[in-house]
Amino acid sequence: MSRPIPPPHSTVAELTEAVLAGEHGPDPADLTVTSAFWLYHTTRLAGGDVTYHNHYLLLRVGDSFGACSFEAGELAPEFCENASGHSLEKLLRDESAPVRTAALDAYLSRVRPHRDADDAERVMLPTGTPEVRAQARDAAVAGLLDIEPGAKVALIGVVNPLVAAIRERGGVCLPCDLNLRTTAWGDPVTDDMTEVLAQADAVVATGMTLSNGTFDLILRHCVEHRVPLTVYAQSGSAVARAFLGAGVTGLNAEPFTFSQFSADATPMYRYRAALANGAGA
């Protein structure tokens, strides 16, 4: 049986303080990072004209990993030189948001692994090419959306197969990204999150919003306006799970090993929750 689920929190900082206080399990001072990884990779899917540049910090604690994506230049690879052997308590207090997010994810993944969660639906990504696996992943994310034809879906963190998956379900995609300017079909991509949130009947956001400071704002908007929020997360997948029922209504969690780092079948975990009841829920 998995560990009982603690009451939800309303911000990432509040969740972090609760973990440091021991409200979610063992003292993080007693959990040690055994491996730290700084990863940079690029991806261009077949037939595409967009190269995705991705940076990740991965922290291993026992039989689980914590992960966080970050922007170029935000964290140097030298961080990993001394990170192995640090306690999670130390890294949860680090000045770097990606480090804190990865440490929080590592802690929550360690005390309640996705593979043991009673409320998770396990979805296997098929063996195949990057294109096959990306399409399967984004179809799984879009499958968490319960939208009416013509519903406007804010997509915060753009990947082209997910744009297509939203449209295939009858949704109108409102793309927002800090790095992309157009989708594969030439649709303009805004970098103003408030612009798409104001129009949205539903929101889909990447886990990277946990480390760039926008997740709390998205969560509060969705709670106050009773807008369903689906998170697709390689970054902070266990962190996003902590907000199920407190604004997050759907989560596609993909813990390490990520789809782009393997050609073999790998698991994802889908979660669902009801809409929160309003501000302060």
TILUM-831807 format. One record per residue: x, y, z of N, C-alpha, C, O, CB in turn; residue in three letters. Coordinates in steps of 0.05 Angstrom, whole numbers, padded with zeros to 5 digits, always signed. Glycine has a CB too. Example, Ala and Ser with C-alpha at 12.3 -4.5 7.8 and 13.67 -1.06 7.14 Angstrom:
<nodes>
+00264-00114+00156+00246-00090+00156+00264-00066+00156+00285-00066+00169+00226-00089+00181ALA+00257-00045+00142+00273-00021+00143+00258+00001+00157+00268+00023+00161+00282-00012+00114SER
</nodes>
This chain:
<nodes>
+00017-00024+00000+00000+00000+00000+00018+00025+00000+00039+00025+00012-00019+00000+00025MET+00008+00046-00014+00024+00071-00015+00019+00087+00011+00000+00082+00026+00017+00087-00039SER+00036+00106+00015+00034+00123+00039+00009+00140+00037+00002+00149+00016+00059+00141+00041ARG-00005+00145+00060-00028+00163+00060-00021+00190+00048+00001+00200+00052-00039+00167+00088PRO-00040+00202+00034-00035+00228+00021-00041+00251+00040-00063+00253+00050-00053+00230-00005ILE-00021+00268+00045-00026+00291+00063-00045+00311+00051-00049+00311+00027+00001+00304+00071PRO-00056+00329+00067-00073+00350+00056-00058+00367+00036-00034+00371+00039-00084+00367+00079PRO-00072+00377+00016-00059+00393-00005-00051+00421+00005-00061+00430+00026-00077+00396-00029PRO-00033+00433-00009-00023+00460-00003-00031+00478-00026-00040+00469-00047+00007+00460+00002HIS-00027+00505-00022-00035+00524-00042-00012+00536-00058-00017+00549-00078-00051+00546-00030SER+00013+00533-00048+00036+00543-00062+00059+00523-00060+00059+00506-00042+00045+00571-00051THR+00078+00526-00078+00102+00508-00077+00118+00514-00051+00128+00495-00039+00120+00512-00102VAL+00120+00539-00044+00135+00546-00020+00122+00534+00005+00136+00525+00023+00137+00577-00017ALA+00096+00535+00006+00081+00523+00029+00086+00493+00030+00090+00482+00052+00051+00529+00026GLU+00086+00480+00007+00092+00451+00006+00120+00445+00016+00124+00426+00031+00087+00440-00022LEU+00139+00461+00007+00167+00458+00015+00170+00460+00045+00184+00444+00058+00185+00478+00000THR+00158+00481+00057+00160+00484+00086+00147+00461+00101+00157+00453+00122+00146+00510+00094GLU+00126+00450+00090+00113+00427+00103+00131+00402+00102+00133+00387+00121+00086+00420+00089ALA+00145+00399+00079+00164+00377+00077+00187+00381+00097+00195+00362+00111+00175+00374+00048VAL+00198+00405+00099+00220+00410+00118+00211+00406+00146+00227+00400+00164+00230+00439+00114LEU+00185+00410+00152+00175+00407+00179+00168+00377+00185+00159+00371+00207+00150+00424+00183ALA+00171+00360+00165+00166+00331+00170+00137+00323+00167+00130+00301+00175+00175+00324+00196GLY+00121+00340+00154+00092+00334+00152+00086+00314+00130+00064+00303+00129+00077+00359+00146GLU+00105+00308+00112+00100+00289+00090+00116+00263+00093+00116+00246+00075+00107+00303+00064HIS+00130+00260+00115+00145+00235+00119+00170+00240+00134+00171+00257+00152+00151+00223+00092GLY+00191+00225+00128+00216+00227+00143+00229+00254+00140+00224+00269+00121+00236+00205+00134PRO+00246+00260+00159+00261+00285+00159+00279+00286+00134+00295+00268+00131+00278+00288+00185ASP+00277+00306+00117+00294+00307+00093+00323+00309+00099+00340+00304+00082+00286+00331+00075PRO+00330+00317+00124+00358+00317+00132+00370+00289+00133+00394+00285+00133+00362+00331+00159ALA+00352+00269+00135+00361+00241+00137+00362+00227+00110+00368+00203+00108+00343+00226+00156ASP+00355+00241+00088+00355+00229+00061+00378+00242+00045+00380+00267+00044+00328+00233+00047LEU+00395+00226+00034+00419+00235+00021+00419+00231-00009+00410+00210-00019+00444+00222+00033THR+00428+00251-00024+00430+00248-00053+00454+00230-00059+00476+00235-00051+00433+00276-00067VAL+00449+00208-00074+00470+00190-00082+00482+00196-00109+00505+00190-00114+00460+00161-00081THR+00466+00209-00127+00476+00216-00154+00463+00242-00162+00440+00247-00157+00470+00193-00174SER+00479+00258-00176+00468+00283-00187+00476+00285-00217+00500+00280-00223+00478+00308-00172ALA+00457+00292-00234+00462+00293-00263+00455+00321-00273+00434+00332-00266+00446+00271-00277PHE+00471+00332-00290+00466+00357-00305+00465+00349-00334+00485+00340-00345+00487+00380-00300TRP+00442+00351-00347+00438+00341-00374+00430+00363-00393+00413+00380-00387+00417+00318-00375LEU+00442+00363-00417+00433+00381-00438+00430+00364-00463+00448+00349-00471+00454+00404-00443TYR+00407+00367-00476+00403+00352-00501+00385+00369-00520+00370+00386-00511+00390+00324-00496HIS+00387+00363-00545+00370+00376-00565+00354+00355-00580+00363+00332-00583+00387+00392-00585THR+00331+00363-00589+00314+00345-00604+00301+00360-00628+00291+00382-00625+00291+00333-00586THR+00302+00347-00651+00286+00357-00674+00272+00333-00686+00285+00315-00697+00304+00371-00695ARG+00246+00332-00683+00230+00310-00693+00231+00309-00723+00233+00330-00737+00202+00311-00683LEU+00228+00285-00735+00230+00281-00764+00209+00299-00777+00185+00299-00770+00225+00251-00771ALA+00217+00313-00798+00199+00330-00813+00194+00357-00800+00181+00374-00812+00173+00317-00816GLY+00205+00362-00776+00201+00387-00763+00222+00407-00769+00243+00400-00780+00200+00383-00733GLY+00217+00432-00762+00237+00453-00767+00244+00468-00740+00257+00489-00740+00227+00474-00787ASP+00236+00455-00718+00241+00467-00692+00260+00448-00677+00255+00424-00675+00215+00471-00676VAL+00282+00459-00666+00300+00444-00649+00294+00452-00620+00296+00476-00613+00330+00450-00656THR+00287+00432-00604+00282+00437-00575+00308+00434-00560+00323+00415-00563+00261+00417-00564TYR+00314+00454-00544+00338+00454-00527+00329+00450-00498+00315+00466-00487+00355+00480-00530HIS+00338+00428-00486+00329+00421-00459+00352+00417-00440+00372+00404-00446+00311+00396-00460ASN+00349+00428-00416+00369+00425-00395+00354+00412-00371+00332+00421-00364+00382+00452-00387HIS+00367+00393-00358+00354+00380-00335+00374+00377-00312+00398+00372-00317+00343+00352-00343TYR+00364+00379-00288+00378+00370-00264+00363+00346-00253+00339+00347-00249+00380+00393-00243LEU+00378+00325-00248+00367+00300-00237+00381+00294-00211+00406+00295-00210+00369+00277-00257LEU+00366+00287-00190+00377+00280-00165+00366+00252-00157+00342+00248-00156+00371+00301-00142LEU+00384+00233-00152+00375+00207-00144+00377+00204-00114+00397+00211-00101+00392+00185-00158ARG+00356+00194-00102+00355+00188-00073+00344+00160-00070+00320+00155-00074+00337+00210-00057VAL+00361+00142-00063+00352+00114-00061+00342+00103-00087+00357+00103-00107+00331+00112-00040GLY+00317+00094-00087+00305+00082-00111+00288+00101-00128+00272+00092-00144+00289+00058-00104ASP+00291+00127-00123+00275+00147-00137+00292+00170-00147+00314+00175-00137+00253+00157-00119SER+00281+00184-00167+00295+00207-00179+00277+00232-00175+00253+00230-00177+00302+00202-00208PHE+00290+00255-00171+00277+00280-00173+00287+00295-00198+00311+00292-00205+00281+00298-00148GLY+00270+00310-00212+00278+00322-00237+00268+00350-00239+00246+00357-00229+00268+00306-00261ALA+00283+00367-00253+00274+00394-00259+00288+00404-00284+00312+00403-00286+00279+00413-00235CYS+00272+00414-00303+00283+00427-00327+00288+00456-00320+00274+00468-00303+00263+00424-00351SER+00307+00468-00334+00314+00496-00329+00323+00509-00354+00330+00496-00374+00335+00499-00307PHE+00324+00536-00354+00333+00551-00377+00363+00551-00379+00377+00548-00359+00322+00580-00375GLU+00373+00555-00404+00402+00555-00409+00415+00577-00391+00405+00599-00390+00408+00561-00439ALA+00437+00569-00379+00452+00588-00362+00442+00591-00334+00455+00605-00318+00452+00614-00375GLY+00420+00578-00327+00408+00581-00301+00423+00565-00280+00423+00572-00256+00379+00573-00301GLU+00435+00543-00288+00449+00525-00269+00473+00514-00284+00470+00502-00305+00431+00503-00258LEU+00497+00517-00272+00521+00507-00285+00525+00477-00279+00517+00467-00257+00546+00523-00275ALA+00538+00463-00297+00543+00434-00292+00561+00429-00268+00560+00408-00256+00556+00422-00317PRO+00576+00449-00260+00594+00446-00237+00578+00441-00211+00589+00432-00191+00611+00470-00233GLU+00552+00448-00211+00536+00443-00187+00538+00414-00179+00538+00408-00155+00506+00450-00193PHE+00539+00396-00198+00538+00367-00192+00564+00357-00179+00564+00336-00167+00533+00352-00217CYS+00585+00373-00181+00611+00364-00170+00610+00356-00141+00622+00337-00132+00632+00386-00174GLU+00594+00372-00125+00592+00366-00096+00564+00360-00087+00560+00357-00063+00603+00390-00081ASN+00545+00357-00105+00518+00353-00097+00513+00325-00086+00497+00322-00067+00499+00358-00121ALA+00526+00305-00097+00523+00278-00086+00534+00277-00058+00556+00286-00052+00538+00257-00104SER+00518+00267-00040+00525+00266-00012+00511+00288+00005+00511+00286+00029+00555+00270-00009GLY+00500+00308-00009+00484+00328+00006+00458+00316+00015+00447+00298+00002+00480+00353-00012HIS+00447+00326+00037+00421+00319+00046+00400+00334+00030+00405+00356+00019+00417+00324+00076SER+00376+00323+00028+00354+00337+00014+00347+00362+00030+00338+00382+00018+00330+00319+00011LEU+00350+00362+00056+00344+00386+00072+00361+00409+00062+00351+00431+00060+00349+00380+00102GLU+00387+00404+00057+00405+00425+00048+00396+00436+00021+00395+00460+00016+00434+00415+00047LYS+00389+00417+00003+00382+00426-00025+00355+00438-00026+00350+00455-00044+00384+00402-00043LEU+00337+00431-00008+00311+00444-00007+00313+00474+00001+00294+00489-00003+00292+00429+00012LEU+00335+00481+00013+00340+00509+00021+00359+00523+00002+00368+00546+00007+00351+00509+00049ARG+00366+00511-00021+00385+00522-00039+00373+00548-00052+00349+00550-00054+00393+00502-00062ASP+00391+00566-00060+00381+00591-00072+00371+00588-00100+00356+00605-00110+00404+00612-00072GLU+00377+00565-00113+00369+00560-00140+00342+00546-00141+00338+00526-00128+00389+00543-00155SER+00322+00558-00155+00296+00546-00157+00296+00518-00170+00282+00501-00161+00277+00564-00173ALA+00312+00514-00192+00313+00487-00203+00324+00466-00183+00314+00443-00182+00330+00486-00228PRO+00343+00474-00167+00354+00455-00147+00333+00449-00126+00329+00426-00119+00379+00467-00133VAL+00319+00469-00116+00298+00465-00097+00276+00447-00108+00266+00430-00094+00286+00492-00087ARG+00268+00452-00133+00247+00436-00145+00255+00407-00149+00240+00389-00143+00239+00448-00172THR+00280+00403-00159+00289+00375-00162+00291+00361-00135+00284+00337-00133+00316+00375-00176ALA+00300+00375-00114+00302+00363-00088+00274+00357-00076+00270+00336-00064+00317+00382-00069ALA+00255+00375-00081+00228+00370-00071+00216+00346-00086+00202+00329-00074+00210+00395-00075LEU+00221+00345-00112+00211+00322-00128+00224+00296-00119+00210+00275-00117+00217+00327-00158ASP+00250+00297-00113+00263+00273-00104+00252+00263-00077+00248+00239-00073+00293+00278-00101ALA+00246+00282-00059+00235+00275-00033+00208+00262-00036+00203+00240-00026+00233+00299-00015TYR+00190+00275-00051+00162+00265-00054+00161+00239-00070+00144+00222-00065+00145+00286-00067LEU+00180+00236-00089+00181+00211-00104+00192+00189-00086+00184+00165-00090+00199+00215-00128SER+00209+00195-00068+00220+00175-00050+00200+00165-00030+00198+00141-00025+00245+00186-00035ARG+00184+00183-00018+00165+00175+00003+00140+00163-00009+00126+00148+00004+00158+00199+00020VAL+00134+00170-00035+00110+00159-00048+00115+00156-00077+00107+00173-00093+00085+00176-00043ARG+00129+00135-00086+00136+00131-00114+00110+00129-00131+00090+00118-00122+00153+00106-00118PRO+00112+00140-00155+00089+00137-00173+00081+00108-00177+00057+00102-00179+00095+00150-00200HIS+00101+00090-00179+00095+00062-00185+00079+00049-00163+00066+00028-00167+00121+00047-00189ARG+00079+00061-00139+00064+00049-00116+00038+00064-00110+00024+00057-00091+00081+00049-00092ASP+00032+00085-00125+00009+00103-00119-00017+00089-00126-00021+00081-00149+00012+00130-00133ALA-00035+00086-00107-00061+00073-00112-00078+00088-00132-00095+00076-00146-00075+00069-00086ASP-00075+00114-00133-00092+00131-00150-00081+00137-00177-00091+00153-00192-00098+00157-00136ASP-00059+00123-00184-00046+00128-00210-00054+00107-00231-00057+00083-00224-00015+00128-00207ALA-00059+00116-00255-00064+00098-00278-00037+00095-00293-00027+00115-00304-00087+00109-00296GLU-00027+00071-00295-00001+00067-00308-00006+00066-00338-00023+00050-00347+00013+00041-00298ARG+00009+00081-00354+00007+00082-00383+00035+00077-00394+00054+00090-00387-00004+00109-00393VAL+00037+00056-00411+00063+00050-00422+00067+00064-00449+00051+00061-00467+00066+00019-00425MET+00089+00079-00451+00097+00089-00477+00109+00066-00494+00124+00050-00483+00117+00113-00474LEU+00102+00065-00519+00111+00042-00535+00140+00044-00543+00152+00065-00544+00094+00039-00560PRO+00152+00021-00548+00178+00020-00560+00176+00033-00588+00157+00029-00602+00189-00009-00563THR+00196+00050-00594+00194+00063-00621+00212+00087-00624+00230+00092-00607+00166+00071-00626GLY+00208+00101-00645+00224+00125-00652+00215+00148-00634+00195+00147-00620+00220+00132-00682THR+00231+00170-00633+00223+00193-00618+00195+00204-00626+00180+00213-00609+00244+00215-00621PRO+00190+00203-00652+00164+00213-00662+00141+00196-00651+00120+00206-00642+00163+00213-00692GLU+00144+00169-00652+00123+00151-00642+00118+00155-00613+00095+00156-00604+00130+00122-00648VAL+00140+00157-00598+00137+00160-00569+00126+00187-00561+00111+00189-00542+00164+00155-00556ARG+00134+00208-00575+00124+00235-00569+00094+00237-00575+00079+00249-00559+00139+00256-00585ALA+00085+00225-00597+00057+00225-00603+00041+00210-00583+00019+00219-00575+00052+00214-00631GLN+00051+00187-00574+00037+00171-00553+00036+00186-00527+00015+00186-00513+00051+00144-00549ALA+00058+00200-00520+00058+00215-00495+00038+00238-00496+00023+00241-00477+00086+00227-00490ARG+00037+00253-00517+00020+00276-00519-00010+00268-00522-00027+00282-00513+00028+00294-00542ASP-00015+00245-00534-00042+00234-00535-00051+00227-00507-00075+00231-00500-00044+00210-00554ALA-00033+00216-00491-00040+00210-00463-00046+00235-00447-00065+00235-00431-00017+00194-00450ALA-00031+00256-00451-00037+00281-00438-00064+00292-00446-00080+00300-00429-00014+00302-00444VAL-00068+00293-00472-00094+00304-00483-00117+00286-00473-00140+00296-00471-00093+00305-00513ALA-00113+00261-00468-00134+00243-00459-00144+00251-00431-00165+00241-00423-00124+00215-00459GLY-00129+00267-00417-00138+00276-00391-00157+00300-00393-00170+00308-00373-00114+00284-00373LEU-00159+00311-00417-00176+00335-00421-00205+00326-00426-00210+00308-00443-00166+00352-00444LEU-00223+00338-00412-00252+00333-00416-00263+00360-00426-00273+00376-00410-00267+00323-00390ASP-00263+00364-00452-00270+00390-00463-00292+00387-00483-00295+00367-00496-00246+00404-00476ILE-00308+00408-00486-00328+00410-00506-00316+00420-00532-00296+00433-00532-00351+00429-00497GLU-00328+00413-00555-00318+00423-00581-00317+00453-00580-00336+00467-00572-00336+00413-00604PRO-00295+00465-00589-00291+00493-00589-00280+00505-00564-00276+00529-00563-00317+00506-00595GLY-00276+00489-00543-00265+00499-00518-00237+00509-00523-00221+00498-00538-00265+00477-00497ALA-00231+00532-00510-00205+00544-00512-00186+00532-00491-00192+00534-00467-00206+00575-00510LYS-00163+00521-00500-00145+00508-00482-00118+00523-00482-00104+00523-00503-00140+00478-00491VAL-00111+00536-00460-00085+00549-00458-00064+00527-00454-00065+00511-00436-00085+00569-00433ALA-00044+00528-00472-00022+00509-00471+00003+00524-00463+00014+00539-00480-00018+00494-00499LEU+00011+00521-00438+00034+00537-00428+00058+00518-00427+00061+00502-00409+00027+00548-00399ILE+00075+00522-00447+00097+00504-00452+00090+00488-00477+00076+00467-00475+00103+00485-00428GLY+00099+00496-00500+00089+00486-00526+00106+00462-00536+00130+00465-00538+00088+00508-00547VAL+00093+00440-00542+00104+00419-00558+00084+00413-00580+00060+00410-00575+00111+00393-00541VAL+00094+00412-00605+00076+00411-00628+00057+00386-00628+00034+00390-00635+00092+00411-00653ASN+00066+00362-00620+00047+00340-00620+00024+00344-00601+00002+00334-00605+00062+00314-00613PRO+00028+00359-00579+00007+00365-00561-00013+00386-00572-00037+00384-00567+00018+00374-00534LEU-00002+00405-00587-00020+00423-00602-00039+00407-00619-00063+00412-00620-00003+00444-00618VAL-00028+00388-00634-00044+00372-00652-00064+00355-00637-00087+00352-00645-00026+00354-00669ALA-00055+00344-00614-00073+00326-00598-00097+00342-00587-00119+00332-00586-00058+00313-00575ALA-00092+00367-00578-00114+00384-00569-00134+00389-00591-00159+00388-00587-00103+00410-00557ILE-00124+00395-00615-00142+00401-00637-00157+00377-00646-00181+00379-00654-00126+00412-00661ARG-00145+00353-00644-00159+00329-00652-00183+00323-00633-00201+00308-00641-00140+00305-00651GLU-00182+00334-00609-00204+00331-00591-00224+00354-00592-00242+00356-00575-00193+00328-00562ARG-00221+00371-00612-00240+00392-00616-00234+00418-00602-00250+00437-00603-00267+00383-00608GLY-00211+00419-00589-00204+00443-00574-00190+00464-00591-00179+00458-00612-00186+00436-00551GLY-00192+00489-00583-00178+00511-00595-00153+00516-00578-00155+00525-00555-00196+00537-00598VAL-00130+00512-00589-00105+00514-00574-00095+00543-00573-00094+00557-00593-00083+00497-00587CYS-00089+00553-00548-00078+00579-00544-00050+00575-00534-00045+00572-00510-00095+00596-00523LEU-00030+00575-00552-00002+00568-00544+00013+00591-00531+00011+00614-00539+00013+00559-00568PRO+00028+00584-00510+00045+00604-00496+00071+00590-00489+00072+00568-00479+00030+00614-00470CYS+00093+00604-00495+00120+00593-00490+00140+00616-00488+00137+00636-00502+00128+00572-00512ASP+00160+00613-00472+00180+00634-00469+00201+00632-00491+00216+00652-00495+00194+00632-00443LEU+00202+00610-00506+00224+00606-00525+00214+00604-00554+00229+00611-00573+00240+00582-00518ASN+00190+00593-00559+00180+00589-00586+00164+00613-00594+00150+00625-00578+00164+00563-00588LEU+00165+00620-00620+00149+00642-00630+00126+00633-00648+00106+00648-00650+00166+00661-00646ARG+00127+00609-00660+00105+00598-00676+00104+00568-00671+00124+00556-00663+00109+00605-00706THR+00081+00557-00676+00078+00528-00676+00087+00517-00703+00095+00532-00721+00048+00519-00670THR+00086+00490-00706+00094+00478-00731+00076+00486-00754+00083+00483-00777+00095+00448-00729ALA+00052+00496-00747+00033+00503-00768+00032+00534-00772+00014+00544-00786+00004+00493-00760TRP+00051+00548-00760+00053+00577-00764+00035+00593-00745+00034+00618-00748+00045+00583-00791GLY+00022+00580-00726+00006+00596-00706+00024+00612-00688+00045+00602-00679-00012+00577-00690ASP+00018+00638-00683+00034+00654-00665+00034+00643-00637+00013+00634-00627+00025+00683-00666PRO+00056+00643-00623+00059+00634-00596+00065+00659-00579+00085+00672-00583+00081+00612-00593VAL+00048+00665-00560+00053+00688-00542+00071+00680-00519+00073+00656-00512+00026+00698-00531THR+00086+00700-00508+00101+00695-00484+00088+00707-00460+00099+00709-00438+00129+00706-00487ASP+00063+00716-00463+00047+00728-00442+00027+00708-00431+00006+00704-00443+00033+00754-00452ASP+00033+00696-00408+00016+00676-00397-00012+00687-00390-00032+00673-00393+00029+00664-00372MET-00013+00712-00380-00039+00723-00372-00058+00725-00396-00082+00724-00393-00035+00750-00359THR-00047+00729-00419-00063+00732-00444-00079+00707-00449-00103+00708-00455-00045+00739-00468GLU-00066+00684-00448-00080+00659-00454-00097+00650-00430-00119+00638-00434-00060+00637-00461VAL-00089+00655-00405-00105+00647-00382-00132+00662-00382-00152+00650-00375-00090+00653-00356LEU-00132+00687-00390-00156+00703-00390-00177+00691-00409-00201+00695-00404-00150+00731-00397ALA-00169+00677-00430-00188+00666-00449-00195+00637-00445-00213+00627-00457-00176+00669-00477GLN-00180+00623-00427-00180+00594-00427-00205+00582-00413-00214+00591-00392-00156+00584-00413ALA-00216+00561-00426-00236+00544-00413-00222+00521-00399-00234+00508-00381-00256+00534-00434ASP-00197+00515-00406-00181+00494-00393-00152+00502-00397-00145+00517-00416-00187+00466-00405ALA-00135+00492-00379-00106+00499-00381-00090+00473-00380-00096+00455-00365-00098+00517-00357VAL-00070+00472-00398-00050+00451-00397-00023+00464-00393-00016+00482-00408-00051+00433-00423VAL-00008+00456-00373+00018+00469-00367+00039+00448-00363+00034+00425-00353+00015+00487-00342ALA+00064+00455-00370+00086+00437-00365+00096+00439-00337+00092+00459-00323+00109+00444-00385THR+00110+00418-00328+00122+00418-00301+00143+00439-00297+00150+00446-00275+00133+00391-00295GLY+00154+00449-00319+00175+00470-00317+00164+00495-00303+00180+00511-00293+00187+00477-00344MET+00138+00499-00303+00127+00523-00290+00132+00522-00260+00130+00542-00246+00096+00524-00295THR+00138+00498-00249+00145+00495-00221+00170+00510-00214+00173+00521-00191+00147+00466-00213LEU+00190+00510-00232+00216+00522-00225+00219+00551-00236+00236+00565-00227+00237+00506-00237SER+00202+00559-00255+00205+00586-00266+00187+00607-00252+00185+00630-00261+00200+00586-00296ASN+00173+00598-00231+00158+00617-00215+00130+00622-00224+00116+00639-00212+00172+00642-00214GLY+00120+00608-00244+00093+00613-00255+00072+00594-00245+00048+00599-00248+00094+00613-00285THR+00080+00571-00234+00060+00551-00227+00040+00561-00206+00016+00557-00210+00075+00526-00215PHE+00049+00575-00186+00031+00585-00165+00010+00604-00177-00013+00603-00169+00047+00600-00143ASP+00019+00621-00197+00000+00639-00209-00021+00625-00226-00044+00631-00225+00015+00659-00227LEU-00012+00604-00241-00030+00588-00257-00050+00574-00239-00074+00574-00244-00015+00568-00274ILE-00040+00562-00218-00057+00547-00199-00078+00565-00187-00101+00557-00186-00040+00534-00177LEU-00070+00588-00178-00089+00606-00165-00110+00615-00185-00134+00616-00178-00075+00631-00153ARG-00102+00622-00209-00122+00629-00229-00142+00607-00234-00166+00612-00235-00108+00636-00256HIS-00133+00583-00236-00151+00561-00242-00170+00555-00219-00193+00547-00223-00135+00536-00249CYS-00160+00558-00194-00177+00554-00171-00198+00576-00170-00222+00570-00166-00160+00554-00145VAL-00190+00601-00173-00208+00623-00170-00230+00623-00192-00253+00631-00187-00193+00649-00171GLU-00223+00614-00216-00241+00615-00238-00253+00588-00245-00267+00585-00265-00227+00627-00263HIS-00247+00568-00228-00257+00541-00232-00251+00531-00261-00269+00521-00274-00287+00540-00226ARG-00227+00533-00268-00217+00524-00295-00201+00499-00290-00182+00499-00274-00200+00546-00309VAL-00207+00477-00304-00191+00453-00300-00162+00457-00309-00157+00469-00330-00203+00429-00316PRO-00143+00446-00293-00115+00449-00299-00102+00421-00301-00102+00405-00282-00101+00465-00276LEU-00091+00416-00324-00076+00391-00329-00047+00397-00331-00039+00416-00345-00086+00377-00355THR-00030+00382-00317-00001+00386-00317+00012+00361-00330+00005+00339-00323+00010+00390-00288VAL+00029+00367-00349+00046+00344-00360+00074+00349-00351+00087+00369-00357+00044+00343-00392TYR+00084+00330-00336+00108+00335-00320+00129+00314-00322+00125+00291-00315+00101+00339-00292ALA+00152+00321-00333+00177+00307-00328+00190+00322-00304+00199+00309-00285+00196+00306-00353GLN+00191+00348-00306+00200+00364-00283+00179+00363-00261+00156+00368-00265+00205+00394-00292SER+00189+00356-00237+00172+00358-00213+00146+00343-00215+00125+00353-00205+00165+00386-00209GLY+00146+00319-00226+00121+00304-00229+00108+00298-00202+00084+00298-00199+00126+00278-00245SER+00124+00291-00182+00113+00286-00155+00105+00311-00141+00088+00311-00123+00133+00270-00138ALA+00118+00334-00148+00110+00360-00136+00083+00368-00147+00065+00375-00131+00132+00382-00143VAL+00079+00366-00173+00053+00372-00184+00031+00355-00172+00008+00364-00168+00053+00370-00215ALA+00037+00329-00167+00017+00311-00156+00007+00320-00129-00016+00315-00122+00030+00283-00153ARG+00024+00335-00114+00016+00344-00087-00007+00365-00089-00019+00370-00068+00040+00357-00073ALA-00012+00375-00113-00033+00396-00116-00059+00384-00129-00077+00399-00135-00023+00419-00133PHE-00060+00358-00132-00084+00345-00142-00107+00352-00122-00105+00348-00098-00081+00315-00145LEU-00130+00361-00133-00153+00368-00117-00151+00395-00105-00170+00405-00092-00156+00348-00095GLY-00128+00409-00108-00124+00436-00098-00118+00455-00122-00103+00474-00119-00102+00437-00077ALA-00130+00449-00145-00126+00464-00169-00118+00447-00192-00127+00452-00215-00106+00485-00164GLY-00102+00427-00188-00094+00409-00209-00116+00387-00212-00122+00374-00192-00066+00396-00204VAL-00127+00385-00236-00148+00365-00240-00138+00341-00256-00151+00320-00256-00171+00378-00255THR-00115+00344-00269-00104+00321-00284-00074+00324-00284-00063+00346-00286-00115+00320-00313GLY-00060+00301-00283-00031+00301-00283-00021+00277-00300-00029+00254-00295-00020+00300-00255LEU-00004+00283-00319+00010+00262-00333+00039+00263-00323+00055+00280-00331+00009+00265-00365ASN+00046+00244-00305+00072+00244-00292+00091+00225-00307+00084+00202-00311+00070+00236-00262ALA+00114+00235-00315+00134+00218-00328+00160+00220-00313+00177+00237-00320+00137+00227-00358GLU+00164+00203-00293+00189+00203-00279+00212+00193-00296+00207+00179-00316+00187+00186-00253PRO+00236+00199-00288+00259+00190-00303+00260+00159-00302+00255+00148-00281+00286+00201-00291PHE+00264+00144-00324+00277+00152-00349+00256+00165-00368+00235+00153-00373+00291+00129-00362THR+00262+00188-00379+00244+00202-00396+00242+00189-00424+00260+00175-00432+00251+00231-00399PHE+00220+00195-00438+00215+00182-00464+00237+00188-00484+00244+00170-00500+00188+00193-00475SER+00249+00212-00483+00269+00219-00503+00296+00205-00497+00313+00206-00515+00272+00249-00504GLN+00299+00194-00474+00325+00181-00467+00324+00150-00471+00343+00137-00463+00332+00188-00439PHE+00302+00140-00482+00300+00111-00486+00284+00105-00511+00266+00121-00518+00288+00098-00461SER+00290+00083-00524+00274+00074-00546+00256+00051-00537+00239+00041-00552+00291+00065-00569ALA+00259+00041-00512+00244+00019-00502+00218+00029-00488+00216+00053-00483+00260+00003-00482ASP+00200+00011-00483+00175+00018-00469+00182+00028-00441+00197+00016-00427+00156-00007-00468ALA+00170+00051-00434+00174+00063-00408+00147+00072-00397+00128+00078-00412+00194+00087-00409THR+00144+00073-00370+00118+00080-00358+00114+00110-00354+00133+00124-00348+00115+00065-00332PRO+00089+00118-00356+00079+00144-00346+00056+00137-00326+00046+00115-00326+00070+00163-00369MET+00048+00158-00311+00027+00154-00291+00007+00177-00293+00015+00200-00291+00039+00151-00263TYR-00018+00170-00298-00039+00191-00300-00056+00192-00275-00063+00171-00264-00056+00186-00325ARG-00062+00216-00267-00079+00221-00243-00102+00240-00251-00099+00256-00269-00062+00233-00220TYR-00124+00237-00237-00147+00255-00241-00158+00264-00214-00157+00249-00195-00169+00240-00258ARG-00169+00288-00214-00182+00299-00190-00204+00317-00198-00205+00326-00221-00161+00313-00171ALA-00221+00324-00179-00243+00342-00184-00234+00371-00182-00212+00376-00172-00266+00337-00164ALA-00250+00389-00194-00244+00417-00191-00244+00426-00162-00260+00416-00146-00264+00434-00208LEU-00226+00444-00155-00226+00456-00129-00251+00474-00126-00263+00482-00146-00200+00472-00124ALA-00258+00480-00102-00284+00494-00096-00282+00524-00097-00302+00538-00090-00294+00485-00071ASN-00259+00535-00103-00257+00564-00105-00232+00574-00091-00216+00558-00081-00281+00577-00093GLY-00228+00600-00090-00204+00611-00078-00201+00602-00049-00220+00601-00034-00206+00642-00078ALA-00177+00594-00043-00171+00585-00016-00176+00555-00012-00172+00545+00010-00186+00600+00004GLY-00186+00542-00033-00193+00513-00030-00168+00497-00026-00169+00473-00022-00208+00503-00054ALA
</nodes>
